[in-house]
Amino acid sequence: MQTSSVLKDDVYTENLPPQQGDNELKRSLKTRHLTMISLGGTIGTGLFLATGGAIHTAGPGGAILSYLIIGIMVYFLMQGLAEMGAYMPVAGSFSTYATKFVDPSLGFALGWNYWYNWAITIAAELAAVTMIMKFWFPDSPSYMWSGIFLVIMFLLNYLSVKGFGEAEYWFSLIKVITVIVFIVAGTLMIFGIMGDEAVGFKNFTIGDAPFHGGFITMLGIFMAAGFSFQGTELLGIAAGETEDPKKAIPRAVKTVFWRILLFYVLAILVIGLLIPYTNESLANGDVSVSPFTLVFQKAGIAFAASVMNAVILTAVLSAGNSGMYASTRMLWDLARQGKAPKFLGKLNKRGVPVNALIATTLVGTLAFLASFFGDGTVYIWLLNASGMSGFIAWLGIAVCHYRFRRAYVAQGKDLNKLPYRSKLFPFGPVFAFAVCAFVVLGQNYSAFMGDHIDWNGALVSYIGLPLFLFVWFGYKFTKKTKLIPLKECDLNN
C-alpha cells in the first residue's frame, strides 16, 4: 500500500504522490477548510446568546476577563495539539496520542468519551433547530424540522469529507462576517457615527460596573466561557484528512488567539458599552432579545431578530455537522484500534466511514427522541454528562502533549526537527491542565455552599466524571494496561 507521507529524520515530509489505500481516509481537506473549521469552531450560540447572560451576571469587565483567561488556556491547548498533529496527523487525534504516549486505557476512555460528547451534541442541535424554526413557523410540528436537518447533516457527511469541509467553510464564513459587521457597527455607534448619540463609556460607570458581584459571579462565567470555546480541538480530528497537515495545522492554530480576542473580547466590549449590564433582556436566552439582536436594533437595522435567527440557525447546523464528523471519525479510529466493533472501521470508496456514521446518527436520534419522554429528564441527564466530556477531552490533550514532548526528548530526538513547536513548554500544558481541572471540579460549586448539600444538583452536574473514570479504569483493569515509559512511547505514525 502506498502512502502520501513518510516520517524521515523525525520530520513529517510530503515526498510521495497523494494516494491512499482502500481502508485509509482521503486527505481532501484543504488549508482554507481547516482554517475555517478552526475559526468557526468557537462561534456559536455561546457567542450569539450566552454572552448577554455573562455580562448581566458579572458585568462587562468580569465577562471579558473570564473569557480572556479561558481563551489563553485554549491557545496553549491548541498549540500542543498542533505540535502533535503536525508531527502525527491521525483521525483519532488525542485518543491515539493517549494510547501511544500515556496508557492505552486512557486512549480508550478519551475516545469513547469524545464520541459520546459529540453524539449527544447532535441531539442537542436537533432540539435547538426546532425552537429556531418555530420563530418563523410557530404552528409547525417539531419532528418535521429535526428530521429535515438530520438528513441534511447526514448527507453532508455521507457524500465525502470534502463535502463536509465545504459546508463548514461556508457556515463559518457566515458567522465570521456577522461578528465582524457587529463589531464595526457597534464601534460606530459607541462614537456616535451611527445611531442616535455617542454612548461612549457611560455604561461602564453604572452601579458597580465594569465588575459586578465579585469573584463568585466571575467563577460562574468562567465555566460558561469554557463551554463556548469547545470545538476548537476539531482541527486535531481533521488533521487525518488534511492535504498538508505540516503547514495547514500550524496556520490554523496561529489564528486561535486572535480570533478569541476579536470575536469574544471585542464583541463583549461592544455589548457592554452599548447596553447597561442591568438590562434584564441580556439575561434572556431567546434570539429575539439576544445581545446581537439588541445592538442591531439600536443601529436601526430592520428585521434584526430574523437576521440573527438565520445566523444562529447556521451556527446550530455547523455545530451538528461538525459533531457528526468528529464523532464518526473517532468511532472509526476506535474500531481500527480494536477498541470498538470491527464493522465500524470500514470505509466506502469515497473514504467515508459509513457504518460509524450511521451508528452515530442513530445514537444522536435516540437521544433526541428521549427529550419527548418523561418531561425530558433522560435528555437533561444525557446533556449534563456530555457537558463535562468536552473538558475531560481538553485535560487529555494537555496530558498527551506533556508526555509527547518529554518522550520526544527522552528518546534523543532533535526538537528543531519538529514540523511545529509549541511555545512556552512546559508552562503551556501545565497551565491548560490546571485551568481545565479547576473548571471540571467547579462545575456546580454552589451545590456544596448552602446549609445542606444539593446532592441531586451535584449528581446531575458531575455525572460525566464518574462515567469517564469507570470506562478508563474498567478497561485498565480488564486489559491490565500500564503507564508507558517515556523511552518506550511510540513516536512513529
C-alpha positions as CSV (number, residue, x, y, z in Angstrom):
1,M,0.0,0.0,0.0
2,Q,1.4,3.4,-1.0
3,T,1.1,6.4,1.4
4,S,1.3,10.1,0.7
5,S,3.7,10.8,3.5
6,V,6.6,9.3,5.5
7,L,8.5,10.2,8.6
8,K,12.1,10.9,7.7
9,D,14.7,12.3,10.1
10,D,11.8,12.8,12.6
11,V,10.2,15.4,10.3
12,Y,6.9,14.9,8.6
13,T,7.6,15.4,4.8
14,E,5.4,15.3,1.7
15,N,7.5,13.4,-0.8
16,L,5.2,10.9,-2.5
17,P,2.1,11.2,-4.6
18,P,-1.1,11.7,-2.5
19,Q,-2.5,8.1,-2.8
20,Q,-4.5,6.2,-0.1
21,G,-5.2,2.6,0.3
22,D,-8.7,1.1,0.4
23,N,-9.0,1.5,4.1
24,E,-7.5,4.9,4.6
25,L,-9.1,8.2,5.0
26,K,-8.8,10.6,2.0
27,R,-6.7,13.7,2.5
28,S,-9.2,16.0,0.8
29,L,-9.4,18.9,3.3
30,K,-7.5,22.0,2.1
31,T,-5.8,24.7,4.3
32,R,-8.8,27.0,3.8
33,H,-11.2,24.3,5.1
34,L,-9.1,23.6,8.2
35,T,-8.7,27.3,8.9
36,M,-12.4,28.0,8.7
37,I,-13.2,24.8,10.7
38,S,-10.8,26.1,13.4
39,L,-12.1,29.7,13.1
40,G,-15.8,28.7,13.2
41,G,-15.4,26.1,15.9
42,T,-15.9,28.6,18.8
43,I,-18.5,30.8,17.1
44,G,-22.0,29.6,18.0
45,T,-24.8,30.1,20.5
46,G,-22.2,30.7,23.2
47,L,-21.2,33.9,21.5
48,F,-24.6,35.0,20.0
49,L,-26.7,34.2,23.1
50,A,-24.7,33.3,26.2
51,T,-22.5,36.5,26.2
52,G,-25.6,38.6,27.2
53,G,-26.1,36.5,30.3
54,A,-22.4,36.6,31.2
55,I,-22.4,40.5,31.0
56,H,-25.6,40.7,33.1
57,T,-24.2,38.4,35.8
58,A,-20.6,39.6,36.1
59,G,-20.6,43.0,34.4
60,P,-18.7,43.7,31.1
61,G,-15.3,43.7,32.9
62,G,-15.9,40.4,34.6
63,A,-17.2,38.8,31.4
64,I,-14.2,40.0,29.4
65,L,-11.7,38.8,32.0
66,S,-13.3,35.3,32.3
67,Y,-13.4,34.8,28.5
68,L,-9.8,36.1,28.1
69,I,-8.4,33.7,30.7
70,I,-10.2,30.7,29.1
71,G,-9.1,32.0,25.7
72,I,-5.4,32.0,26.8
73,M,-5.8,28.5,28.1
74,V,-7.4,27.3,24.8
75,Y,-4.5,28.9,22.9
76,F,-1.9,26.9,24.8
77,L,-4.1,23.8,24.4
78,M,-4.3,24.2,20.6
79,Q,-0.5,24.9,20.5
80,G,0.1,21.5,22.0
81,L,-2.4,19.8,19.7
82,A,-0.8,21.5,16.7
83,E,2.6,20.2,17.7
84,M,1.4,16.6,17.9
85,G,-1.0,16.9,14.9
86,A,1.7,18.3,12.6
87,Y,4.1,15.5,13.6
88,M,1.5,12.7,13.7
89,P,-1.7,13.6,11.8
90,V,-4.3,11.0,12.6
91,A,-8.1,11.0,12.7
92,G,-8.1,9.5,16.2
93,S,-6.1,12.6,17.4
94,F,-5.8,12.7,21.2
95,S,-7.3,9.2,21.7
96,T,-4.5,7.8,19.6
97,Y,-1.9,10.1,21.3
98,A,-3.0,8.9,24.7
99,T,-2.7,5.3,23.6
100,K,0.8,5.9,22.3
101,F,2.2,8.4,24.8
102,V,0.4,7.7,28.1
103,D,-1.6,4.5,28.6
104,P,-3.9,2.5,26.1
105,S,-6.7,2.6,28.8
106,L,-6.7,6.4,28.7
107,G,-6.8,6.4,24.9
108,F,-9.8,4.0,25.1
109,A,-11.6,6.2,27.6
110,L,-10.8,9.5,25.8
111,G,-12.0,8.1,22.5
112,W,-15.4,6.9,23.8
113,N,-15.8,10.0,25.9
114,Y,-15.3,12.2,22.9
115,W,-17.6,10.1,20.7
116,Y,-20.3,10.3,23.3
117,N,-19.8,14.1,23.7
118,W,-20.4,14.8,20.1
119,A,-23.1,12.2,19.5
120,I,-25.2,13.8,22.3
121,T,-24.4,17.3,20.9
122,I,-26.1,16.2,17.6
123,A,-29.3,15.6,19.7
124,A,-28.9,19.0,21.3
125,E,-28.6,20.7,18.0
126,L,-31.7,18.9,16.7
127,A,-33.7,20.2,19.7
128,A,-32.3,23.7,19.1
129,V,-33.3,23.6,15.4
130,T,-37.0,23.1,16.2
131,M,-37.0,26.1,18.5
132,I,-35.3,28.3,15.9
133,M,-37.7,27.2,13.1
134,K,-40.7,27.9,15.3
135,F,-39.6,31.5,15.4
136,W,-40.8,31.7,11.8
137,F,-43.3,28.8,11.7
138,P,-44.8,28.7,15.3
139,D,-47.5,26.1,14.4
140,S,-45.3,23.7,12.5
141,P,-44.5,20.2,14.0
142,S,-41.1,19.9,15.7
143,Y,-40.3,16.5,14.4
144,M,-40.5,17.8,10.8
145,W,-37.7,20.3,11.2
146,S,-35.5,18.0,13.3
147,G,-35.9,15.3,10.6
148,I,-35.1,17.6,7.7
149,F,-31.9,18.9,9.3
150,L,-30.8,15.5,10.5
151,V,-31.0,14.3,6.8
152,I,-29.0,17.4,5.7
153,M,-26.3,16.8,8.3
154,F,-26.1,13.1,7.4
155,L,-25.8,13.8,3.7
156,L,-23.1,16.4,4.1
157,N,-21.0,13.8,6.0
158,Y,-22.0,10.8,3.8
159,L,-21.1,12.3,0.4
160,S,-17.4,12.9,1.1
161,V,-15.0,14.6,3.5
162,K,-14.7,17.4,1.0
163,G,-18.5,18.0,1.2
164,F,-18.2,18.3,5.0
165,G,-15.2,20.7,4.6
166,E,-17.1,22.9,2.1
167,A,-20.2,23.1,4.2
168,E,-18.2,24.1,7.3
169,Y,-16.3,26.6,5.3
170,W,-19.4,28.5,4.2
171,F,-21.2,28.0,7.6
172,S,-18.1,29.5,9.3
173,L,-17.8,32.3,6.8
174,I,-21.4,33.5,7.5
175,K,-20.7,33.5,11.3
176,V,-17.4,35.4,10.8
177,I,-18.9,38.0,8.6
178,T,-21.8,38.5,11.1
179,V,-19.4,39.1,14.0
180,I,-17.2,41.5,12.0
181,V,-20.3,43.5,10.9
182,F,-21.5,43.6,14.5
183,I,-18.2,44.8,15.9
184,V,-17.8,47.5,13.2
185,A,-21.4,48.7,13.6
186,G,-21.1,48.7,17.4
187,T,-17.9,50.7,17.3
188,L,-19.5,53.3,15.1
189,M,-22.5,53.6,17.5
190,I,-20.2,53.9,20.5
191,F,-18.6,57.0,19.0
192,G,-21.8,58.5,17.6
193,I,-21.0,57.9,13.9
194,M,-24.0,55.6,13.6
195,G,-27.3,55.7,15.6
196,D,-28.8,58.4,17.8
197,E,-26.0,59.5,20.1
198,A,-22.4,58.8,21.2
199,V,-22.7,56.3,24.0
200,G,-19.0,56.4,25.0
201,F,-18.1,54.7,28.3
202,K,-21.1,55.8,30.4
203,N,-22.4,52.2,30.7
204,F,-19.2,51.2,32.4
205,T,-19.9,53.6,35.3
206,I,-23.4,52.2,36.1
207,G,-23.7,50.6,39.6
208,D,-20.5,48.6,40.3
209,A,-19.6,48.2,36.6
210,P,-17.5,47.1,34.9
211,F,-17.1,44.3,37.5
212,H,-20.3,43.1,39.2
213,G,-20.7,40.6,42.0
214,G,-17.0,39.9,42.7
215,F,-15.1,36.6,42.2
216,I,-18.1,34.3,42.8
217,T,-20.1,35.6,39.9
218,M,-16.9,35.6,37.7
219,L,-16.4,31.9,38.6
220,G,-19.8,31.0,37.1
221,I,-19.0,32.9,33.9
222,F,-15.6,31.1,33.9
223,M,-17.5,27.8,33.4
224,A,-19.8,29.2,30.7
225,A,-16.8,30.6,28.8
226,G,-15.2,27.1,28.7
227,F,-18.3,25.7,27.1
228,S,-18.3,28.4,24.5
229,F,-14.8,27.6,23.3
230,Q,-15.4,23.8,23.0
231,G,-14.9,22.7,19.4
232,T,-11.5,24.2,18.8
233,E,-10.0,20.7,19.1
234,L,-11.8,19.7,15.9
235,L,-8.7,20.6,13.9
236,G,-6.9,17.7,15.6
237,I,-9.6,15.3,14.4
238,A,-9.5,16.9,10.9
239,A,-5.7,16.5,10.7
240,G,-6.0,12.9,9.5
241,E,-7.8,14.1,6.3
242,T,-5.9,17.3,5.6
243,E,-3.8,17.6,2.4
244,D,-0.7,19.1,4.0
245,P,-1.1,18.9,7.8
246,K,2.5,20.1,8.4
247,K,1.6,23.5,7.1
248,A,-2.2,23.7,7.5
249,I,-2.4,22.8,11.2
250,P,0.1,25.4,12.5
251,R,-1.5,28.0,10.2
252,A,-5.0,27.3,11.6
253,V,-3.7,27.3,15.2
254,K,-2.0,30.7,14.8
255,T,-5.4,32.3,14.3
256,V,-6.8,30.9,17.6
257,F,-5.7,33.6,20.0
258,W,-6.5,36.4,17.6
259,R,-10.0,35.1,16.8
260,I,-10.7,34.8,20.6
261,L,-9.5,38.4,21.1
262,L,-11.5,39.6,18.1
263,F,-14.7,37.6,18.3
264,Y,-15.3,37.3,22.0
265,V,-13.4,40.1,23.8
266,L,-14.3,42.8,21.3
267,A,-17.9,41.6,21.0
268,I,-18.4,41.6,24.8
269,L,-16.8,45.0,25.0
270,V,-19.2,46.4,22.3
271,I,-22.2,44.9,24.0
272,G,-21.1,46.1,27.5
273,L,-20.6,49.7,26.2
274,L,-23.9,49.9,24.3
275,I,-26.2,48.0,26.7
276,P,-26.2,48.5,30.5
277,Y,-25.4,45.2,32.3
278,T,-28.5,45.9,34.4
279,N,-30.7,45.4,31.3
280,E,-32.9,42.3,32.1
281,S,-33.1,41.5,28.3
282,L,-29.4,40.4,28.5
283,A,-30.3,37.5,30.8
284,N,-32.9,36.1,28.3
285,G,-31.5,33.4,26.0
286,D,-34.2,34.0,23.4
287,V,-33.0,35.1,19.9
288,S,-35.5,37.9,19.8
289,V,-33.6,39.7,22.6
290,S,-30.1,38.3,22.1
291,P,-27.4,40.9,22.7
292,F,-26.6,40.9,19.0
293,T,-30.2,41.5,18.1
294,L,-30.5,44.3,20.6
295,V,-27.4,46.1,19.2
296,F,-28.5,45.7,15.6
297,Q,-32.0,47.1,16.5
298,K,-30.3,50.1,18.2
299,A,-28.4,50.6,14.9
300,G,-31.7,50.8,13.1
301,I,-31.3,47.5,11.1
302,A,-34.7,46.2,10.1
303,F,-35.6,42.6,10.8
304,A,-32.7,42.3,13.2
305,A,-34.3,39.4,15.0
306,S,-34.9,37.4,11.8
307,V,-31.4,38.1,10.6
308,M,-29.9,36.9,13.8
309,N,-32.2,33.9,13.9
310,A,-30.9,32.9,10.5
311,V,-27.3,33.3,11.6
312,I,-27.9,31.2,14.8
313,L,-29.6,28.5,12.6
314,T,-26.3,28.5,10.6
315,A,-24.3,28.1,13.8
316,V,-26.5,25.2,15.0
317,L,-26.2,23.5,11.7
318,S,-22.5,24.0,11.8
319,A,-22.2,22.5,15.3
320,G,-24.4,19.5,14.3
321,N,-22.4,19.0,11.1
322,S,-19.1,19.2,13.0
323,G,-20.4,16.9,15.7
324,M,-21.4,14.2,13.3
325,Y,-17.9,14.5,11.6
326,A,-15.9,14.4,14.8
327,S,-17.8,11.5,16.5
328,T,-17.8,9.4,13.3
329,R,-14.0,9.7,12.8
330,M,-13.4,9.0,16.5
331,L,-15.6,5.9,16.4
332,W,-13.9,4.7,13.1
333,D,-10.5,5.1,14.7
334,L,-11.5,3.2,17.9
335,A,-12.7,0.3,15.7
336,R,-9.5,0.4,13.7
337,Q,-7.6,0.1,17.0
338,G,-9.8,-2.9,18.1
339,K,-11.5,-0.7,20.8
340,A,-14.9,-0.7,19.1
341,P,-16.8,-3.4,16.9
342,K,-14.8,-4.2,13.8
343,F,-17.6,-3.4,11.3
344,L,-17.4,0.3,12.4
345,G,-13.9,0.5,10.9
346,K,-14.9,0.1,7.3
347,L,-14.7,2.9,4.7
348,N,-16.6,3.2,1.4
349,K,-15.0,4.1,-1.9
350,R,-15.1,7.8,-1.1
351,G,-13.1,7.2,2.2
352,V,-16.2,7.8,4.4
353,P,-16.7,5.6,7.5
354,V,-20.3,5.0,6.7
355,N,-21.0,2.3,9.3
356,A,-19.6,4.6,12.0
357,L,-21.6,7.5,10.6
358,I,-24.9,5.5,10.7
359,A,-24.3,4.3,14.2
360,T,-23.5,7.8,15.4
361,T,-26.6,9.2,13.7
362,L,-28.8,6.6,15.3
363,V,-27.5,7.3,18.8
364,G,-28.0,11.0,18.3
365,T,-31.5,10.5,17.1
366,L,-32.4,8.2,20.0
367,A,-31.0,10.8,22.5
368,F,-33.1,13.5,20.8
369,L,-36.3,11.3,21.0
370,A,-35.6,11.0,24.7
371,S,-36.4,14.7,25.1
372,F,-40.1,13.8,24.3
373,F,-40.4,11.4,27.2
374,G,-40.6,11.9,31.0
375,D,-40.5,15.7,30.6
376,G,-37.1,15.4,29.1
377,T,-35.5,14.1,32.3
378,V,-33.4,11.5,30.5
379,Y,-32.3,14.0,27.9
380,I,-31.2,16.6,30.5
381,W,-29.1,13.9,32.2
382,L,-27.5,13.0,28.8
383,L,-26.7,16.6,28.1
384,N,-25.2,17.2,31.5
385,A,-23.0,14.1,31.1
386,S,-22.0,15.4,27.7
387,G,-21.1,18.9,29.0
388,M,-18.4,17.5,31.3
389,S,-17.0,15.4,28.4
390,G,-15.5,18.4,26.5
391,F,-13.4,19.5,29.4
392,I,-12.2,15.9,30.0
393,A,-11.1,15.8,26.4
394,W,-9.1,19.0,26.9
395,L,-7.5,17.6,30.1
396,G,-6.5,14.6,27.9
397,I,-4.9,16.9,25.3
398,A,-2.8,18.7,27.9
399,V,-1.6,15.4,29.4
400,C,-0.8,13.9,25.9
401,H,1.2,17.0,24.9
402,Y,3.2,17.0,28.1
403,R,4.1,13.3,27.7
404,F,4.7,13.6,23.9
405,R,7.3,16.3,24.4
406,R,9.1,14.6,27.3
407,A,9.1,11.3,25.3
408,Y,10.5,13.0,22.2
409,V,13.4,14.4,24.3
410,A,13.9,11.2,26.2
411,Q,14.4,9.3,23.0
412,G,17.1,11.7,21.9
413,K,15.2,13.4,19.1
414,D,16.0,16.9,18.0
415,L,13.3,19.5,18.9
416,N,14.3,21.6,16.0
417,K,13.1,18.9,13.6
418,L,9.5,19.1,14.8
419,P,7.3,20.4,12.0
420,Y,5.7,22.8,14.5
421,R,6.9,23.5,18.0
422,S,4.6,24.9,20.6
423,K,5.5,27.9,22.8
424,L,6.3,28.0,26.5
425,F,6.6,24.3,27.2
426,P,6.1,23.0,29.9
427,F,4.1,26.0,31.1
428,G,1.5,25.7,28.3
429,P,0.2,22.2,29.0
430,V,0.5,22.6,32.8
431,F,-1.5,25.8,32.8
432,A,-4.1,24.3,30.5
433,F,-4.4,21.2,32.7
434,A,-4.8,23.3,35.9
435,V,-7.5,25.6,34.4
436,C,-9.4,22.6,32.9
437,A,-9.2,20.8,36.2
438,F,-10.5,23.9,38.0
439,V,-13.4,24.1,35.6
440,V,-14.3,20.4,35.9
441,L,-14.2,20.4,39.7
442,G,-16.1,23.7,39.9
443,Q,-19.0,22.7,37.5
444,N,-21.6,23.2,40.3
445,Y,-19.7,24.6,43.3
446,S,-22.9,26.2,44.5
447,A,-24.4,22.8,45.3
448,F,-21.9,22.5,48.2
449,M,-22.2,26.1,49.5
450,G,-25.6,26.1,51.3
451,D,-26.6,24.7,54.7
452,H,-27.5,21.4,53.0
453,I,-25.6,19.9,50.1
454,D,-27.8,19.7,46.9
455,W,-26.9,16.0,46.1
456,N,-29.3,15.9,43.1
457,G,-27.8,19.0,41.6
458,A,-24.3,17.8,42.2
459,L,-25.1,14.4,40.7
460,V,-26.6,15.9,37.5
461,S,-23.6,18.3,37.1
462,Y,-20.8,15.8,37.8
463,I,-22.3,12.6,36.3
464,G,-19.8,12.7,33.3
465,L,-16.8,12.4,35.6
466,P,-17.5,9.1,37.3
467,L,-18.7,7.7,33.9
468,F,-15.3,8.6,32.4
469,L,-13.4,7.1,35.3
470,F,-15.5,3.9,35.2
471,V,-14.6,3.4,31.5
472,W,-11.0,4.3,32.0
473,F,-10.3,2.0,34.9
474,G,-12.6,-0.7,33.7
475,Y,-10.5,-1.0,30.6
476,K,-7.3,-0.7,32.5
477,F,-8.1,-3.5,35.0
478,T,-9.6,-5.7,32.3
479,K,-6.7,-5.4,29.9
480,K,-4.0,-4.9,32.6
481,T,-2.5,-1.8,30.8
482,K,0.2,0.2,32.4
483,L,1.7,3.7,32.0
484,I,4.1,3.6,29.1
485,P,7.8,4.6,30.0
486,L,8.9,7.7,28.1
487,K,11.6,5.8,26.2
488,E,9.1,3.2,25.0
489,C,6.4,5.7,23.7
490,D,5.6,5.0,20.1
491,L,6.6,8.1,18.2
492,N,6.1,6.5,14.8
493,N,3.0,7.3,12.7
